Amino acid sequence: MNWGRNLKLSLRALSRARVRSLLSASSMMIGIAAVTLLFGVGAGAEKAYHAALETMGKNLLSVGAQRKQGNALRGSNQRYQTLTLDDWRAIGDELDSIERAAPIAMNSFDLRYGGVSRKMTVIGTTPEFQTTNNQPLQAGRFIDEYDLDDASRVAVIGSQVEKALFDGKPAIGERMLVNGAPFIVIGVLREKGVDPTGSPQDDRILVPVTTALQRLLGVDYIDRIFVQAVSKPMIATAIEQVRELLRARHGLADSSADDFTVRDQAAVLSAMTRTEQSLSKFLTGIATLTLGLASVGLLAVSLLSVRERQGEIGLRLAVGAMPRQVLAQFLSEAVIIAIIGALAGLLVGVIGIIVGAWLLEWQLALTGKSVLYTFLISLLLSLAFGAYPALRAARLDPIIALRSAQ
């Protein structure tokens, strides 16, 4: 079979019916553009998910005090005050599924430097917090064990705090007031933006947890413990071990409910991506509908082409063309239309991804896999919906085809 000759015949036939061919390719273009956007949303959501995981910290669990409903008329909630530094030490020292753990004691306090005053979040923690919660430094150093032992008045500040209080001046070594008490700035955190919940991460001040408990909060309990499992497969084991250890330490009976919560941060983040998943499902429906319409359009155009060109088909068959050659020609025409539509649709989809990411600040991305899938889909549709008209053309009786064309 001469594929080159078949291709020339197909291109010549399509050029004679340009409007019909362009309309068919346009319908395919719309469907492929929708598919490209769908892949873009999916790839963008996955990219944002992994970026958020990196921001939060790997294999991270959050252990928090359980809440109970207080006076319903007042609408208040009271937090159990059962998590302590001893709980943190026990988790880090006794459990083989845990890589490290970092305690958290936090509240909002007034900060002052020179004539500038701001109210920001102060977090009491330990050196482990830098690794568990992925807190890279821009300058200076992090809290160390000596700071914990001495309950030192030192602070590591976020980039937003540095801008708000120090107005671009070097902050390392400067003294600021936290709730009226002097603290020396020893480090500045690298800018991180907002966390997956939309809360800013650059307006925080980190101090030694012993300093926070003794000098700022005046309590002997902590709010939370961030726990990093040794690996992703060990997360479930870590959750169970943490739960069993804390229940034993808190003296809870078998029938008693936990007075704490243990949450997998990755699972929480996964639940937060449901909006992107809903949008992805919506686009899937649009893409399916448009591709279905495009396929029906391709089928209709191909059938119309076979009907209008019965004389041409009959003549080719009468002079010795094999049915498989006629079949190949009409399949080639369908494939060409699909490829033109796929290229145009891919271009429109890429433009949509760029515009969406730039103007609308959507999380969109284009991957090589999505481009490959786009072409595979267009080829499969052209073969599936172009096969029936091509078979009809190949099975025409030459004599009947010539008579019907007169």
ZIFENBEL-V534319 format. One record per helix or strand of 3 or more residues. SS is the DSSP state (h for helix, s for strand). FROM is the first residue (numbers start at 1). LEN is the number of residues. If there is no record, write none. Layout:
# ZIFENBEL-V534319
{{SS	FROM	LEN} {SS	FROM	LEN}}
This chain:
# ZIFENBEL-V534319
{{h	3	14} {h	18	39} {s	60	6} {s	67	3} {s	77	3} {h	85	10} {s	98	16} {s	116	10} {h	129	4} {s	137	4} {h	145	6} {s	154	4} {h	159	8} {s	175	4} {s	181	9} {s	204	5} {h	209	9} {s	224	6} {h	232	18} {s	260	5} {h	265	8} {h	274	35} {h	310	9} {h	323	36} {h	368	27} {h	398	8}}
